[in-house]
């Protein structure tokens, strides 16, 4: 039997909705790791379905590091301005700017393949997929630029 505590634990770890967590735990017969995998696959499918949706809103996030010696500007788009104002979306954008400053990707494809610096168990692309599943809208990392003094 699946308990409310198990559902809450999975929800806190993944950020996915209660009903989706309950369904995943039921499918996994209470196995927490299997439930996480089910949610990961489900999130990828949801992201795939949303991939063609227009992302006309979003924000430009800036980040400065090393006493102003490294600067990043990244445009990340969402479908609605409601999501663009969401604190979780803003935190995601900040994390992506931090990733770019630290890991120096040459383009978006390389960025998506990099291990996420705050959680080495996932790539930036997987993090993006998780955000799409959590927020329920298509999100795209549109473009970025990174400056470093002396380059």
GUKEVEX-192350 format. One record per residue (C-alpha): residue number from 1; z, y, x. Coordinates in Angstrom, 3 decimals. Example, Ala and Ser with C-alpha at 12.3 -4.5 7.8 and 13.67 -1.06 7.14 Angstrom:
<recs>
[rec 1, [7.800, -4.500, 12.300]]
[rec 2, [7.140, -1.060, 13.670]]
</recs>
This chain:
<recs>
[rec 1, [0.000, 0.000, 0.000]]
[rec 2, [-0.946, 3.470, 1.264]]
[rec 3, [1.956, 5.933, 1.306]]
[rec 4, [1.900, 9.683, 0.848]]
[rec 5, [3.372, 9.991, 4.342]]
[rec 6, [0.404, 8.105, 5.856]]
[rec 7, [-2.041, 10.305, 3.969]]
[rec 8, [-0.242, 13.465, 5.094]]
[rec 9, [-0.158, 12.251, 8.709]]
[rec 10, [-3.908, 11.583, 8.705]]
[rec 11, [-4.578, 14.921, 7.022]]
[rec 12, [-2.514, 16.789, 9.622]]
[rec 13, [-4.298, 15.045, 12.472]]
[rec 14, [-7.841, 15.473, 11.136]]
[rec 15, [-7.681, 18.524, 8.862]]
[rec 16, [-9.683, 16.587, 6.244]]
[rec 17, [-8.800, 16.790, 2.528]]
[rec 18, [-6.123, 14.611, 0.940]]
[rec 19, [-8.482, 12.580, -1.240]]
[rec 20, [-10.826, 11.829, 1.666]]
[rec 21, [-7.849, 10.731, 3.792]]
[rec 22, [-6.553, 8.507, 1.004]]
[rec 23, [-9.991, 6.941, 0.537]]
[rec 24, [-10.387, 6.335, 4.302]]
[rec 25, [-6.930, 4.746, 4.579]]
[rec 26, [-7.697, 2.513, 1.593]]
[rec 27, [-11.008, 1.412, 3.124]]
[rec 28, [-9.233, 0.749, 6.435]]
[rec 29, [-6.451, -1.181, 4.657]]
[rec 30, [-3.837, 1.155, 6.119]]
[rec 31, [-5.120, 1.012, 9.721]]
[rec 32, [-4.756, 4.593, 11.008]]
[rec 33, [-7.328, 4.267, 13.842]]
[rec 34, [-9.950, 2.704, 11.537]]
[rec 35, [-9.320, 5.449, 8.981]]
[rec 36, [-9.969, 8.080, 11.666]]
[rec 37, [-13.274, 6.382, 12.539]]
[rec 38, [-14.267, 6.269, 8.866]]
[rec 39, [-13.531, 9.994, 8.559]]
[rec 40, [-15.473, 10.732, 11.755]]
[rec 41, [-18.551, 8.881, 10.418]]
[rec 42, [-18.155, 10.531, 7.027]]
[rec 43, [-17.953, 13.962, 8.693]]
[rec 44, [-21.143, 13.293, 10.642]]
[rec 45, [-22.954, 12.318, 7.436]]
[rec 46, [-21.696, 15.439, 5.651]]
[rec 47, [-22.805, 17.616, 8.578]]
[rec 48, [-26.234, 15.974, 8.555]]
[rec 49, [-26.657, 16.723, 4.831]]
[rec 50, [-25.716, 20.382, 5.388]]
[rec 51, [-27.901, 20.868, 8.484]]
[rec 52, [-30.825, 22.400, 6.588]]
[rec 53, [-28.734, 24.956, 4.707]]
[rec 54, [-29.308, 28.596, 5.655]]
[rec 55, [-26.588, 30.147, 7.812]]
[rec 56, [-27.023, 33.873, 7.236]]
[rec 57, [-23.411, 34.945, 7.755]]
[rec 58, [-20.937, 34.481, 10.601]]
[rec 59, [-19.401, 36.418, 13.452]]
[rec 60, [-19.992, 37.485, 17.009]]
[rec 61, [-16.995, 36.472, 19.090]]
[rec 62, [-16.281, 38.032, 22.469]]
[rec 63, [-14.023, 36.763, 25.197]]
[rec 64, [-13.032, 38.257, 28.530]]
[rec 65, [-11.380, 36.237, 31.295]]
[rec 66, [-10.136, 36.739, 34.844]]
[rec 67, [-9.067, 40.348, 34.414]]
[rec 68, [-12.468, 41.217, 32.986]]
[rec 69, [-14.538, 39.436, 35.630]]
[rec 70, [-16.047, 36.946, 33.162]]
[rec 71, [-17.294, 37.944, 29.716]]
[rec 72, [-18.791, 35.927, 26.867]]
[rec 73, [-20.448, 36.930, 23.627]]
[rec 74, [-21.346, 34.148, 21.179]]
[rec 75, [-22.929, 34.294, 17.713]]
[rec 76, [-21.772, 31.557, 15.349]]
[rec 77, [-23.226, 31.446, 11.859]]
[rec 78, [-21.913, 30.112, 8.560]]
[rec 79, [-23.394, 30.008, 5.080]]
[rec 80, [-21.032, 32.571, 3.528]]
[rec 81, [-19.027, 35.599, 4.578]]
[rec 82, [-16.009, 33.905, 2.969]]
[rec 83, [-16.055, 31.253, 5.704]]
[rec 84, [-16.758, 33.871, 8.384]]
[rec 85, [-13.438, 35.531, 7.458]]
[rec 86, [-11.539, 32.199, 7.463]]
[rec 87, [-8.865, 32.099, 10.222]]
[rec 88, [-9.784, 28.503, 11.111]]
[rec 89, [-13.448, 29.497, 11.569]]
[rec 90, [-12.409, 32.461, 13.703]]
[rec 91, [-10.236, 30.196, 15.874]]
[rec 92, [-13.179, 27.804, 16.270]]
[rec 93, [-15.400, 30.716, 17.385]]
[rec 94, [-12.774, 31.837, 19.905]]
[rec 95, [-12.492, 28.287, 21.258]]
[rec 96, [-16.276, 28.131, 21.716]]
[rec 97, [-16.261, 31.456, 23.598]]
[rec 98, [-13.449, 30.121, 25.804]]
[rec 99, [-15.463, 26.933, 26.426]]
[rec 100, [-18.502, 28.957, 27.487]]
[rec 101, [-16.451, 31.140, 29.824]]
[rec 102, [-14.812, 28.136, 31.463]]
[rec 103, [-17.596, 25.566, 31.607]]
[rec 104, [-20.726, 27.740, 32.173]]
[rec 105, [-23.253, 25.856, 29.997]]
[rec 106, [-26.852, 26.965, 30.515]]
[rec 107, [-27.814, 26.587, 26.841]]
[rec 108, [-26.538, 25.438, 23.438]]
[rec 109, [-27.648, 21.829, 23.926]]
[rec 110, [-25.679, 21.550, 27.165]]
[rec 111, [-22.697, 23.238, 25.485]]
[rec 112, [-22.694, 20.646, 22.678]]
[rec 113, [-22.683, 17.773, 25.192]]
[rec 114, [-19.690, 19.097, 27.145]]
[rec 115, [-16.202, 17.674, 26.674]]
[rec 116, [-14.153, 20.171, 24.679]]
[rec 117, [-11.654, 21.764, 27.078]]
[rec 118, [-8.764, 21.689, 24.599]]
[rec 119, [-9.281, 18.000, 23.697]]
[rec 120, [-11.164, 15.885, 26.218]]
[rec 121, [-11.530, 13.076, 23.663]]
[rec 122, [-14.341, 14.921, 21.857]]
[rec 123, [-17.428, 16.900, 22.779]]
[rec 124, [-18.184, 20.400, 21.544]]
[rec 125, [-20.892, 18.885, 19.318]]
[rec 126, [-18.339, 16.553, 17.739]]
[rec 127, [-15.970, 19.495, 17.272]]
[rec 128, [-18.768, 21.366, 15.492]]
[rec 129, [-19.346, 18.356, 13.216]]
[rec 130, [-15.613, 18.233, 12.427]]
[rec 131, [-15.627, 21.912, 11.498]]
[rec 132, [-18.606, 21.438, 9.175]]
[rec 133, [-16.821, 18.525, 7.462]]
[rec 134, [-13.532, 20.454, 7.175]]
[rec 135, [-14.948, 23.760, 6.006]]
[rec 136, [-17.688, 22.288, 3.825]]
[rec 137, [-20.485, 24.578, 4.991]]
[rec 138, [-23.198, 24.415, 7.596]]
[rec 139, [-22.162, 26.103, 10.839]]
[rec 140, [-24.476, 26.813, 13.758]]
[rec 141, [-23.847, 28.081, 17.243]]
[rec 142, [-26.814, 30.436, 17.292]]
[rec 143, [-26.789, 31.972, 20.794]]
[rec 144, [-24.534, 33.121, 23.583]]
[rec 145, [-24.517, 35.095, 26.785]]
[rec 146, [-22.099, 34.789, 29.682]]
[rec 147, [-21.591, 37.422, 32.352]]
[rec 148, [-19.724, 37.060, 35.620]]
[rec 149, [-19.182, 39.788, 38.206]]
[rec 150, [-21.119, 39.123, 41.356]]
[rec 151, [-23.884, 37.081, 39.704]]
</recs>
